[in-house]
C-alpha cells in the first residue's frame, strides 16, 4: 500500500500470501521520484534495484544485516511507518 504524508491511502495492491512484498515495490513508487518524496519501507524492501529506482527521493528503508556496505537511513522518520495500519 502507498499512502500520503498523513497516512491517507493512495494505492493498494493485493497479492498472494506466498509473494514477497518487494515484488510490488517498484510499481507502487512509479512516478514518485521527486527530491521531496520519502519512501518508507521495512527491511523486506532493502534491495539495490529498488533503492536505485527510488532515485532522488529519500529511501527510508533500514538495511538488512547481511549487506556488505550498510546504508544510512533516517531512524526518526522510519518510525512514521505506523501510519499504514
HTML snippet that shows the backbone in 3Dmol.js (N, CA, C, O; Angstrom):
<script src="https://3Dmol.org/build/3Dmol-min.js"></script>
<div id="view" style="width:600px;height:400px;position:relative"></div>
<script>
const pdb = `
ATOM      1  N   UNK A   1       0.843  -1.162   0.000  1.00  0.00           N
ATOM      2  CA  UNK A   1       0.000   0.000   0.000  1.00  0.00           C
ATOM      3  C   UNK A   1       0.890   1.228   0.000  1.00  0.00           C
ATOM      4  O   UNK A   1       1.924   1.252   0.667  1.00  0.00           O
ATOM      5  N   UNK A   2       0.498   2.231  -0.735  1.00  0.00           N
ATOM      6  CA  UNK A   2       1.184   3.514  -0.660  1.00  0.00           C
ATOM      7  C   UNK A   2       0.197   4.530  -0.082  1.00  0.00           C
ATOM      8  O   UNK A   2      -1.003   4.488  -0.354  1.00  0.00           O
ATOM      9  N   UNK A   3       0.745   5.445   0.728  1.00  0.00           N
ATOM     10  CA  UNK A   3      -0.071   6.459   1.392  1.00  0.00           C
ATOM     11  C   UNK A   3       0.609   7.816   1.247  1.00  0.00           C
ATOM     12  O   UNK A   3       1.791   7.899   0.915  1.00  0.00           O
ATOM     13  N   UNK A   4      -0.155   8.880   1.501  1.00  0.00           N
ATOM     14  CA  UNK A   4       0.452  10.203   1.512  1.00  0.00           C
ATOM     15  C   UNK A   4       1.036  10.485   2.889  1.00  0.00           C
ATOM     16  O   UNK A   4       1.034   9.602   3.747  1.00  0.00           O
ATOM     17  N   UNK A   5       1.529  11.684   3.117  1.00  0.00           N
ATOM     18  CA  UNK A   5       2.181  12.038   4.362  1.00  0.00           C
ATOM     19  C   UNK A   5       1.292  11.967   5.592  1.00  0.00           C
ATOM     20  O   UNK A   5       1.795  11.920   6.714  1.00  0.00           O
ATOM     21  N   UNK A   6      -0.019  11.958   5.398  1.00  0.00           N
ATOM     22  CA  UNK A   6      -0.960  11.875   6.515  1.00  0.00           C
ATOM     23  C   UNK A   6      -1.485  10.458   6.739  1.00  0.00           C
ATOM     24  O   UNK A   6      -2.274  10.219   7.653  1.00  0.00           O
ATOM     25  N   UNK A   7      -1.048   9.530   5.907  1.00  0.00           N
ATOM     26  CA  UNK A   7      -1.499   8.150   6.035  1.00  0.00           C
ATOM     27  C   UNK A   7      -2.733   7.829   5.212  1.00  0.00           C
ATOM     28  O   UNK A   7      -3.291   6.739   5.337  1.00  0.00           O
ATOM     29  N   UNK A   8      -3.172   8.771   4.363  1.00  0.00           N
ATOM     30  CA  UNK A   8      -4.334   8.523   3.502  1.00  0.00           C
ATOM     31  C   UNK A   8      -3.924   7.591   2.362  1.00  0.00           C
ATOM     32  O   UNK A   8      -2.912   7.836   1.706  1.00  0.00           O
ATOM     33  N   UNK A   9      -4.691   6.531   2.116  1.00  0.00           N
ATOM     34  CA  UNK A   9      -4.323   5.563   1.074  1.00  0.00           C
ATOM     35  C   UNK A   9      -4.303   6.192  -0.319  1.00  0.00           C
ATOM     36  O   UNK A   9      -5.191   6.967  -0.676  1.00  0.00           O
ATOM     37  N   UNK A  10      -3.287   5.850  -1.090  1.00  0.00           N
ATOM     38  CA  UNK A  10      -3.186   6.286  -2.477  1.00  0.00           C
ATOM     39  C   UNK A  10      -3.346   5.109  -3.428  1.00  0.00           C
ATOM     40  O   UNK A  10      -4.003   5.218  -4.463  1.00  0.00           O
ATOM     41  N   UNK A  11      -2.737   3.981  -3.067  1.00  0.00           N
ATOM     42  CA  UNK A  11      -2.813   2.796  -3.920  1.00  0.00           C
ATOM     43  C   UNK A  11      -2.675   1.547  -3.071  1.00  0.00           C
ATOM     44  O   UNK A  11      -1.892   1.513  -2.122  1.00  0.00           O
ATOM     45  N   UNK A  12      -3.439   0.521  -3.415  1.00  0.00           N
ATOM     46  CA  UNK A  12      -3.405  -0.749  -2.707  1.00  0.00           C
ATOM     47  C   UNK A  12      -3.225  -1.868  -3.721  1.00  0.00           C
ATOM     48  O   UNK A  12      -3.914  -1.918  -4.740  1.00  0.00           O
ATOM     49  N   UNK A  13      -2.302  -2.755  -3.430  1.00  0.00           N
ATOM     50  CA  UNK A  13      -2.073  -3.929  -4.283  1.00  0.00           C
ATOM     51  C   UNK A  13      -2.173  -5.166  -3.406  1.00  0.00           C
ATOM     52  O   UNK A  13      -1.531  -5.252  -2.359  1.00  0.00           O
ATOM     53  N   UNK A  14      -2.975  -6.113  -3.838  1.00  0.00           N
ATOM     54  CA  UNK A  14      -3.155  -7.352  -3.090  1.00  0.00           C
ATOM     55  C   UNK A  14      -2.515  -8.484  -3.872  1.00  0.00           C
ATOM     56  O   UNK A  14      -2.767  -8.659  -5.064  1.00  0.00           O
ATOM     57  N   UNK A  15      -1.678  -9.252  -3.175  1.00  0.00           N
ATOM     58  CA  UNK A  15      -1.023 -10.396  -3.799  1.00  0.00           C
ATOM     59  C   UNK A  15      -1.254 -11.615  -2.918  1.00  0.00           C
ATOM     60  O   UNK A  15      -1.753 -11.502  -1.798  1.00  0.00           O
ATOM     61  N   UNK A  16      -0.894 -12.756  -3.425  1.00  0.00           N
ATOM     62  CA  UNK A  16      -0.999 -13.981  -2.650  1.00  0.00           C
ATOM     63  C   UNK A  16      -0.038 -13.960  -1.471  1.00  0.00           C
ATOM     64  O   UNK A  16       0.988 -13.282  -1.520  1.00  0.00           O
ATOM     65  N   UNK A  17      -0.353 -14.678  -0.437  1.00  0.00           N
ATOM     66  CA  UNK A  17       0.461 -14.711   0.764  1.00  0.00           C
ATOM     67  C   UNK A  17       1.867 -15.251   0.549  1.00  0.00           C
ATOM     68  O   UNK A  17       2.764 -14.978   1.347  1.00  0.00           O
ATOM     69  N   UNK A  18       2.065 -16.006  -0.509  1.00  0.00           N
ATOM     70  CA  UNK A  18       3.380 -16.578  -0.781  1.00  0.00           C
ATOM     71  C   UNK A  18       4.301 -15.594  -1.507  1.00  0.00           C
ATOM     72  O   UNK A  18       5.495 -15.861  -1.648  1.00  0.00           O
ATOM     73  N   UNK A  19       3.762 -14.461  -1.969  1.00  0.00           N
ATOM     74  CA  UNK A  19       4.562 -13.467  -2.698  1.00  0.00           C
ATOM     75  C   UNK A  19       5.240 -12.507  -1.743  1.00  0.00           C
ATOM     76  O   UNK A  19       4.661 -12.107  -0.733  1.00  0.00           O
ATOM     77  N   UNK A  20       6.456 -12.144  -2.064  1.00  0.00           N
ATOM     78  CA  UNK A  20       7.203 -11.173  -1.277  1.00  0.00           C
ATOM     79  C   UNK A  20       6.660  -9.771  -1.547  1.00  0.00           C
ATOM     80  O   UNK A  20       6.232  -9.475  -2.662  1.00  0.00           O
ATOM     81  N   UNK A  21       6.676  -8.910  -0.530  1.00  0.00           N
ATOM     82  CA  UNK A  21       6.191  -7.539  -0.681  1.00  0.00           C
ATOM     83  C   UNK A  21       6.971  -6.765  -1.738  1.00  0.00           C
ATOM     84  O   UNK A  21       6.402  -5.944  -2.457  1.00  0.00           O
ATOM     85  N   UNK A  22       8.256  -7.023  -1.830  1.00  0.00           N
ATOM     86  CA  UNK A  22       9.104  -6.250  -2.738  1.00  0.00           C
ATOM     87  C   UNK A  22       8.718  -6.438  -4.206  1.00  0.00           C
ATOM     88  O   UNK A  22       9.098  -5.624  -5.048  1.00  0.00           O
ATOM     89  N   UNK A  23       7.979  -7.484  -4.521  1.00  0.00           N
ATOM     90  CA  UNK A  23       7.566  -7.702  -5.909  1.00  0.00           C
ATOM     91  C   UNK A  23       6.673  -6.572  -6.407  1.00  0.00           C
ATOM     92  O   UNK A  23       6.565  -6.364  -7.616  1.00  0.00           O
ATOM     93  N   UNK A  24       6.032  -5.842  -5.503  1.00  0.00           N
ATOM     94  CA  UNK A  24       5.146  -4.732  -5.877  1.00  0.00           C
ATOM     95  C   UNK A  24       5.790  -3.366  -5.635  1.00  0.00           C
ATOM     96  O   UNK A  24       5.219  -2.340  -6.004  1.00  0.00           O
ATOM     97  N   UNK A  25       6.967  -3.346  -5.022  1.00  0.00           N
ATOM     98  CA  UNK A  25       7.616  -2.100  -4.627  1.00  0.00           C
ATOM     99  C   UNK A  25       7.831  -1.113  -5.757  1.00  0.00           C
ATOM    100  O   UNK A  25       7.489   0.061  -5.621  1.00  0.00           O
ATOM    101  N   UNK A  26       8.388  -1.563  -6.864  1.00  0.00           N
ATOM    102  CA  UNK A  26       8.679  -0.657  -7.975  1.00  0.00           C
ATOM    103  C   UNK A  26       7.412  -0.048  -8.557  1.00  0.00           C
ATOM    104  O   UNK A  26       7.395   1.136  -8.894  1.00  0.00           O
ATOM    105  N   UNK A  27       6.367  -0.829  -8.677  1.00  0.00           N
ATOM    106  CA  UNK A  27       5.116  -0.311  -9.234  1.00  0.00           C
ATOM    107  C   UNK A  27       4.444   0.676  -8.291  1.00  0.00           C
ATOM    108  O   UNK A  27       3.808   1.629  -8.741  1.00  0.00           O
ATOM    109  N   UNK A  28       4.579   0.455  -6.979  1.00  0.00           N
ATOM    110  CA  UNK A  28       3.953   1.367  -6.015  1.00  0.00           C
ATOM    111  C   UNK A  28       4.602   2.748  -6.005  1.00  0.00           C
ATOM    112  O   UNK A  28       3.942   3.733  -5.675  1.00  0.00           O
ATOM    113  N   UNK A  29       5.871   2.835  -6.357  1.00  0.00           N
ATOM    114  CA  UNK A  29       6.541   4.137  -6.337  1.00  0.00           C
ATOM    115  C   UNK A  29       6.643   4.767  -7.721  1.00  0.00           C
ATOM    116  O   UNK A  29       7.262   5.821  -7.871  1.00  0.00           O
ATOM    117  N   UNK A  30       6.058   4.153  -8.714  1.00  0.00           N
ATOM    118  CA  UNK A  30       6.125   4.670 -10.078  1.00  0.00           C
ATOM    119  C   UNK A  30       5.662   6.127 -10.117  1.00  0.00           C
ATOM    120  O   UNK A  30       4.557   6.446  -9.678  1.00  0.00           O
ATOM    121  N   UNK A  31       6.504   6.992 -10.637  1.00  0.00           N
ATOM    122  CA  UNK A  31       6.163   8.408 -10.755  1.00  0.00           C
ATOM    123  C   UNK A  31       6.421   9.226  -9.498  1.00  0.00           C
ATOM    124  O   UNK A  31       6.050  10.398  -9.455  1.00  0.00           O
ATOM    125  N   UNK A  32       7.038   8.656  -8.486  1.00  0.00           N
ATOM    126  CA  UNK A  32       7.274   9.348  -7.214  1.00  0.00           C
ATOM    127  C   UNK A  32       8.718   9.773  -7.029  1.00  0.00           C
ATOM    128  O   UNK A  32       9.110  10.093  -5.907  1.00  0.00           O
ATOM    129  N   UNK A  33       9.513   9.791  -8.063  1.00  0.00           N
ATOM    130  CA  UNK A  33      10.931  10.064  -7.914  1.00  0.00           C
ATOM    131  C   UNK A  33      11.219  11.566  -7.858  1.00  0.00           C
ATOM    132  O   UNK A  33      11.946  12.091  -8.702  1.00  0.00           O
ATOM    133  N   UNK A  34      10.656  12.250  -6.878  1.00  0.00           N
ATOM    134  CA  UNK A  34      10.933  13.673  -6.654  1.00  0.00           C
ATOM    135  C   UNK A  34      11.812  13.815  -5.427  1.00  0.00           C
ATOM    136  O   UNK A  34      11.780  12.963  -4.539  1.00  0.00           O
ATOM    137  N   UNK A  35      12.603  14.889  -5.365  1.00  0.00           N
ATOM    138  CA  UNK A  35      13.521  15.078  -4.250  1.00  0.00           C
ATOM    139  C   UNK A  35      12.813  15.165  -2.909  1.00  0.00           C
ATOM    140  O   UNK A  35      13.355  14.709  -1.902  1.00  0.00           O
ATOM    141  N   UNK A  36      11.621  15.735  -2.869  1.00  0.00           N
ATOM    142  CA  UNK A  36      10.927  15.942  -1.594  1.00  0.00           C
ATOM    143  C   UNK A  36      10.100  14.740  -1.149  1.00  0.00           C
ATOM    144  O   UNK A  36       9.418  14.814  -0.126  1.00  0.00           O
ATOM    145  N   UNK A  37      10.143  13.647  -1.883  1.00  0.00           N
ATOM    146  CA  UNK A  37       9.375  12.452  -1.550  1.00  0.00           C
ATOM    147  C   UNK A  37      10.192  11.534  -0.652  1.00  0.00           C
ATOM    148  O   UNK A  37      11.396  11.367  -0.846  1.00  0.00           O
ATOM    149  N   UNK A  38       9.527  10.944   0.329  1.00  0.00           N
ATOM    150  CA  UNK A  38      10.153   9.959   1.209  1.00  0.00           C
ATOM    151  C   UNK A  38       9.496   8.609   0.932  1.00  0.00           C
ATOM    152  O   UNK A  38       8.271   8.517   0.867  1.00  0.00           O
ATOM    153  N   UNK A  39      10.289   7.586   0.771  1.00  0.00           N
ATOM    154  CA  UNK A  39       9.776   6.234   0.567  1.00  0.00           C
ATOM    155  C   UNK A  39      10.172   5.435   1.800  1.00  0.00           C
ATOM    156  O   UNK A  39      11.347   5.129   2.006  1.00  0.00           O
ATOM    157  N   UNK A  40       9.174   5.101   2.620  1.00  0.00           N
ATOM    158  CA  UNK A  40       9.415   4.379   3.869  1.00  0.00           C
ATOM    159  C   UNK A  40       8.994   2.923   3.695  1.00  0.00           C
ATOM    160  O   UNK A  40       7.881   2.643   3.249  1.00  0.00           O
ATOM    161  N   UNK A  41       9.866   2.017   4.041  1.00  0.00           N
ATOM    162  CA  UNK A  41       9.553   0.598   3.954  1.00  0.00           C
ATOM    163  C   UNK A  41      10.378  -0.177   4.969  1.00  0.00           C
ATOM    164  O   UNK A  41      11.380   0.324   5.478  1.00  0.00           O
ATOM    165  N   UNK A  42       9.956  -1.398   5.259  1.00  0.00           N
ATOM    166  CA  UNK A  42      10.722  -2.208   6.204  1.00  0.00           C
ATOM    167  C   UNK A  42      11.881  -2.900   5.487  1.00  0.00           C
ATOM    168  O   UNK A  42      12.084  -2.696   4.290  1.00  0.00           O
ATOM    169  N   UNK A  43      12.634  -3.713   6.216  1.00  0.00           N
ATOM    170  CA  UNK A  43      13.831  -4.361   5.662  1.00  0.00           C
ATOM    171  C   UNK A  43      13.521  -5.231   4.444  1.00  0.00           C
ATOM    172  O   UNK A  43      14.403  -5.482   3.623  1.00  0.00           O
ATOM    173  N   UNK A  44      12.298  -5.685   4.325  1.00  0.00           N
ATOM    174  CA  UNK A  44      11.917  -6.510   3.186  1.00  0.00           C
ATOM    175  C   UNK A  44      12.040  -5.775   1.859  1.00  0.00           C
ATOM    176  O   UNK A  44      12.077  -6.410   0.805  1.00  0.00           O
ATOM    177  N   UNK A  45      12.105  -4.444   1.894  1.00  0.00           N
ATOM    178  CA  UNK A  45      12.242  -3.632   0.683  1.00  0.00           C
ATOM    179  C   UNK A  45      13.681  -3.208   0.429  1.00  0.00           C
ATOM    180  O   UNK A  45      13.930  -2.415  -0.480  1.00  0.00           O
ATOM    181  N   UNK A  46      14.628  -3.709   1.199  1.00  0.00           N
ATOM    182  CA  UNK A  46      16.030  -3.345   1.032  1.00  0.00           C
ATOM    183  C   UNK A  46      16.648  -4.162  -0.096  1.00  0.00           C
ATOM    184  O   UNK A  46      17.109  -5.284   0.114  1.00  0.00           O
ATOM    185  N   UNK A  47      16.651  -3.592  -1.279  1.00  0.00           N
ATOM    186  CA  UNK A  47      17.262  -4.220  -2.448  1.00  0.00           C
ATOM    187  C   UNK A  47      17.856  -3.104  -3.309  1.00  0.00           C
ATOM    188  O   UNK A  47      17.236  -2.057  -3.498  1.00  0.00           O
ATOM    189  N   UNK A  48      19.045  -3.336  -3.820  1.00  0.00           N
ATOM    190  CA  UNK A  48      19.723  -2.314  -4.616  1.00  0.00           C
ATOM    191  C   UNK A  48      18.859  -1.825  -5.776  1.00  0.00           C
ATOM    192  O   UNK A  48      18.818  -0.627  -6.055  1.00  0.00           O
ATOM    193  N   UNK A  49      18.182  -2.728  -6.441  1.00  0.00           N
ATOM    194  CA  UNK A  49      17.362  -2.357  -7.599  1.00  0.00           C
ATOM    195  C   UNK A  49      16.254  -1.372  -7.193  1.00  0.00           C
ATOM    196  O   UNK A  49      16.010  -0.396  -7.902  1.00  0.00           O
ATOM    197  N   UNK A  50      15.590  -1.619  -6.072  1.00  0.00           N
ATOM    198  CA  UNK A  50      14.527  -0.726  -5.622  1.00  0.00           C
ATOM    199  C   UNK A  50      15.104   0.602  -5.137  1.00  0.00           C
ATOM    200  O   UNK A  50      14.537   1.657  -5.419  1.00  0.00           O
ATOM    201  N   UNK A  51      16.213   0.566  -4.420  1.00  0.00           N
ATOM    202  CA  UNK A  51      16.847   1.795  -3.938  1.00  0.00           C
ATOM    203  C   UNK A  51      17.242   2.669  -5.130  1.00  0.00           C
ATOM    204  O   UNK A  51      17.055   3.885  -5.091  1.00  0.00           O
ATOM    205  N   UNK A  52      17.779   2.067  -6.177  1.00  0.00           N
ATOM    206  CA  UNK A  52      18.123   2.814  -7.385  1.00  0.00           C
ATOM    207  C   UNK A  52      16.887   3.399  -8.044  1.00  0.00           C
ATOM    208  O   UNK A  52      16.920   4.530  -8.530  1.00  0.00           O
ATOM    209  N   UNK A  53      15.798   2.643  -8.066  1.00  0.00           N
ATOM    210  CA  UNK A  53      14.542   3.105  -8.666  1.00  0.00           C
ATOM    211  C   UNK A  53      13.982   4.303  -7.894  1.00  0.00           C
ATOM    212  O   UNK A  53      13.379   5.198  -8.487  1.00  0.00           O
ATOM    213  N   UNK A  54      14.178   4.319  -6.579  1.00  0.00           N
ATOM    214  CA  UNK A  54      13.702   5.436  -5.760  1.00  0.00           C
ATOM    215  C   UNK A  54      14.404   6.721  -6.190  1.00  0.00           C
ATOM    216  O   UNK A  54      13.819   7.801  -6.116  1.00  0.00           O
ATOM    217  N   UNK A  55      15.644   6.612  -6.635  1.00  0.00           N
ATOM    218  CA  UNK A  55      16.361   7.736  -7.225  1.00  0.00           C
ATOM    219  C   UNK A  55      16.560   8.896  -6.271  1.00  0.00           C
ATOM    220  O   UNK A  55      17.118   8.722  -5.188  1.00  0.00           O
ATOM    221  N   UNK A  56      16.104  10.092  -6.666  1.00  0.00           N
ATOM    222  CA  UNK A  56      16.332  11.305  -5.890  1.00  0.00           C
ATOM    223  C   UNK A  56      15.442  11.409  -4.671  1.00  0.00           C
ATOM    224  O   UNK A  56      15.709  12.213  -3.777  1.00  0.00           O
ATOM    225  N   UNK A  57      14.397  10.618  -4.618  1.00  0.00           N
ATOM    226  CA  UNK A  57      13.563  10.588  -3.414  1.00  0.00           C
ATOM    227  C   UNK A  57      14.394   9.979  -2.287  1.00  0.00           C
ATOM    228  O   UNK A  57      15.383   9.294  -2.547  1.00  0.00           O
ATOM    229  N   UNK A  58      14.005  10.220  -1.060  1.00  0.00           N
ATOM    230  CA  UNK A  58      14.764   9.682   0.079  1.00  0.00           C
ATOM    231  C   UNK A  58      14.254   8.295   0.447  1.00  0.00           C
ATOM    232  O   UNK A  58      13.078   8.126   0.767  1.00  0.00           O
ATOM    233  N   UNK A  59      15.142   7.303   0.400  1.00  0.00           N
ATOM    234  CA  UNK A  59      14.793   5.944   0.804  1.00  0.00           C
ATOM    235  C   UNK A  59      14.959   5.833   2.315  1.00  0.00           C
ATOM    236  O   UNK A  59      16.061   5.984   2.841  1.00  0.00           O
ATOM    237  N   UNK A  60      13.860   5.568   3.004  1.00  0.00           N
ATOM    238  CA  UNK A  60      13.884   5.374   4.460  1.00  0.00           C
ATOM    239  C   UNK A  60      13.594   3.903   4.706  1.00  0.00           C
ATOM    240  O   UNK A  60      12.512   3.526   5.156  1.00  0.00           O
ATOM    241  N   UNK A  61      14.581   3.091   4.402  1.00  0.00           N
ATOM    242  CA  UNK A  61      14.477   1.636   4.466  1.00  0.00           C
ATOM    243  C   UNK A  61      15.709   1.125   5.202  1.00  0.00           C
ATOM    244  O   UNK A  61      16.827   1.299   4.717  1.00  0.00           O
ATOM    245  N   UNK A  62      15.530   0.499   6.363  1.00  0.00           N
ATOM    246  CA  UNK A  62      16.712   0.003   7.080  1.00  0.00           C
ATOM    247  C   UNK A  62      17.407  -1.096   6.275  1.00  0.00           C
ATOM    248  O   UNK A  62      16.748  -1.924   5.647  1.00  0.00           O
ATOM    249  N   UNK A  63      18.734  -1.097   6.299  1.00  0.00           N
ATOM    250  CA  UNK A  63      19.466  -2.126   5.552  1.00  0.00           C
ATOM    251  C   UNK A  63      19.388  -3.480   6.257  1.00  0.00           C
ATOM    252  O   UNK A  63      19.319  -3.559   7.483  1.00  0.00           O
ATOM    253  N   UNK A  64      19.401  -4.527   5.459  1.00  0.00           N
ATOM    254  CA  UNK A  64      19.459  -5.870   6.030  1.00  0.00           C
ATOM    255  C   UNK A  64      20.829  -6.066   6.675  1.00  0.00           C
ATOM    256  O   UNK A  64      21.810  -5.444   6.266  1.00  0.00           O
ATOM    257  N   UNK A  65      20.886  -6.918   7.666  1.00  0.00           N
ATOM    258  CA  UNK A  65      22.141  -7.178   8.372  1.00  0.00           C
ATOM    259  C   UNK A  65      23.237  -7.757   7.490  1.00  0.00           C
ATOM    260  O   UNK A  65      24.421  -7.509   7.718  1.00  0.00           O
ATOM    261  N   UNK A  66      22.846  -8.522   6.492  1.00  0.00           N
ATOM    262  CA  UNK A  66      23.846  -9.202   5.669  1.00  0.00           C
ATOM    263  C   UNK A  66      24.404  -8.333   4.543  1.00  0.00           C
ATOM    264  O   UNK A  66      25.157  -8.832   3.707  1.00  0.00           O
ATOM    265  N   UNK A  67      24.053  -7.049   4.502  1.00  0.00           N
ATOM    266  CA  UNK A  67      24.621  -6.142   3.497  1.00  0.00           C
ATOM    267  C   UNK A  67      26.101  -5.935   3.767  1.00  0.00           C
ATOM    268  O   UNK A  67      26.498  -5.721   4.913  1.00  0.00           O
ATOM    269  N   UNK A  68      26.913  -5.997   2.737  1.00  0.00           N
ATOM    270  CA  UNK A  68      28.353  -5.760   2.901  1.00  0.00           C
ATOM    271  C   UNK A  68      28.609  -4.316   3.290  1.00  0.00           C
ATOM    272  O   UNK A  68      29.443  -4.039   4.152  1.00  0.00           O
ATOM    273  N   UNK A  69      27.892  -3.391   2.656  1.00  0.00           N
ATOM    274  CA  UNK A  69      28.006  -1.971   2.979  1.00  0.00           C
ATOM    275  C   UNK A  69      26.656  -1.512   3.501  1.00  0.00           C
ATOM    276  O   UNK A  69      25.671  -1.489   2.763  1.00  0.00           O
ATOM    277  N   UNK A  70      26.613  -1.151   4.760  1.00  0.00           N
ATOM    278  CA  UNK A  70      25.365  -0.700   5.367  1.00  0.00           C
ATOM    279  C   UNK A  70      25.024   0.711   4.873  1.00  0.00           C
ATOM    280  O   UNK A  70      25.894   1.580   4.817  1.00  0.00           O
ATOM    281  N   UNK A  71      23.769   0.930   4.520  1.00  0.00           N
ATOM    282  CA  UNK A  71      23.296   2.240   4.084  1.00  0.00           C
ATOM    283  C   UNK A  71      22.780   3.022   5.281  1.00  0.00           C
ATOM    284  O   UNK A  71      22.311   2.431   6.254  1.00  0.00           O
ATOM    285  N   UNK A  72      22.862   4.338   5.217  1.00  0.00           N
ATOM    286  CA  UNK A  72      22.278   5.193   6.248  1.00  0.00           C
ATOM    287  C   UNK A  72      20.794   5.378   5.938  1.00  0.00           C
ATOM    288  O   UNK A  72      20.406   5.437   4.772  1.00  0.00           O
ATOM    289  N   UNK A  73      19.972   5.469   6.969  1.00  0.00           N
ATOM    290  CA  UNK A  73      18.559   5.809   6.804  1.00  0.00           C
ATOM    291  C   UNK A  73      18.137   6.636   8.012  1.00  0.00           C
ATOM    292  O   UNK A  73      18.749   6.540   9.076  1.00  0.00           O
ATOM    293  N   UNK A  74      17.113   7.431   7.856  1.00  0.00           N
ATOM    294  CA  UNK A  74      16.625   8.317   8.917  1.00  0.00           C
ATOM    295  C   UNK A  74      15.772   7.497   9.893  1.00  0.00           C
ATOM    296  O   UNK A  74      14.622   7.171   9.596  1.00  0.00           O
ATOM    297  N   UNK A  75      16.342   7.169  11.055  1.00  0.00           N
ATOM    298  CA  UNK A  75      15.649   6.312  12.025  1.00  0.00           C
ATOM    299  C   UNK A  75      14.408   6.975  12.607  1.00  0.00           C
ATOM    300  O   UNK A  75      13.430   6.296  12.918  1.00  0.00           O
ATOM    301  N   UNK A  76      14.441   8.293  12.755  1.00  0.00           N
ATOM    302  CA  UNK A  76      13.275   9.008  13.306  1.00  0.00           C
ATOM    303  C   UNK A  76      12.126   9.017  12.301  1.00  0.00           C
ATOM    304  O   UNK A  76      10.971   8.803  12.668  1.00  0.00           O
ATOM    305  N   UNK A  77      12.446   9.261  11.051  1.00  0.00           N
ATOM    306  CA  UNK A  77      11.418   9.247  10.015  1.00  0.00           C
ATOM    307  C   UNK A  77      10.864   7.834   9.815  1.00  0.00           C
ATOM    308  O   UNK A  77       9.686   7.665   9.501  1.00  0.00           O
ATOM    309  N   UNK A  78      11.709   6.830   9.998  1.00  0.00           N
ATOM    310  CA  UNK A  78      11.274   5.431   9.846  1.00  0.00           C
ATOM    311  C   UNK A  78      10.155   5.089  10.825  1.00  0.00           C
ATOM    312  O   UNK A  78       9.316   4.237  10.532  1.00  0.00           O
ATOM    313  N   UNK A  79      10.137   5.738  11.972  1.00  0.00           N
ATOM    314  CA  UNK A  79       9.085   5.475  12.969  1.00  0.00           C
ATOM    315  C   UNK A  79       7.710   5.901  12.466  1.00  0.00           C
ATOM    316  O   UNK A  79       6.700   5.490  13.038  1.00  0.00           O
ATOM    317  N   UNK A  80       7.641   6.708  11.419  1.00  0.00           N
ATOM    318  CA  UNK A  80       6.371   7.149  10.839  1.00  0.00           C
ATOM    319  C   UNK A  80       5.679   6.058  10.024  1.00  0.00           C
ATOM    320  O   UNK A  80       4.566   6.269   9.542  1.00  0.00           O
ATOM    321  N   UNK A  81       6.308   4.908   9.864  1.00  0.00           N
ATOM    322  CA  UNK A  81       5.703   3.833   9.064  1.00  0.00           C
ATOM    323  C   UNK A  81       4.425   3.306   9.689  1.00  0.00           C
ATOM    324  O   UNK A  81       3.664   2.606   9.021  1.00  0.00           O
ATOM    325  N   UNK A  82       4.169   3.619  10.938  1.00  0.00           N
ATOM    326  CA  UNK A  82       2.955   3.161  11.619  1.00  0.00           C
ATOM    327  C   UNK A  82       1.690   3.754  11.015  1.00  0.00           C
ATOM    328  O   UNK A  82       0.592   3.300  11.336  1.00  0.00           O
ATOM    329  N   UNK A  83       1.812   4.758  10.148  1.00  0.00           N
ATOM    330  CA  UNK A  83       0.633   5.380   9.545  1.00  0.00           C
ATOM    331  C   UNK A  83      -0.195   4.391   8.720  1.00  0.00           C
ATOM    332  O   UNK A  83      -1.395   4.586   8.527  1.00  0.00           O
ATOM    333  N   UNK A  84       0.451   3.337   8.241  1.00  0.00           N
ATOM    334  CA  UNK A  84      -0.287   2.308   7.492  1.00  0.00           C
ATOM    335  C   UNK A  84      -0.707   1.240   8.494  1.00  0.00           C
ATOM    336  O   UNK A  84       0.139   0.605   9.124  1.00  0.00           O
ATOM    337  N   UNK A  85      -1.974   1.049   8.635  1.00  0.00           N
ATOM    338  CA  UNK A  85      -2.485   0.036   9.583  1.00  0.00           C
ATOM    339  C   UNK A  85      -3.279  -1.016   8.869  1.00  0.00           C
ATOM    340  O   UNK A  85      -3.784  -1.943   9.502  1.00  0.00           O
TER     341      UNK A  85
END
`;
const viewer = $3Dmol.createViewer("view");
viewer.addModel(pdb, "pdb");
viewer.setStyle({}, {cartoon: {color: "spectrum"}});
viewer.zoomTo();
viewer.render();
</script>
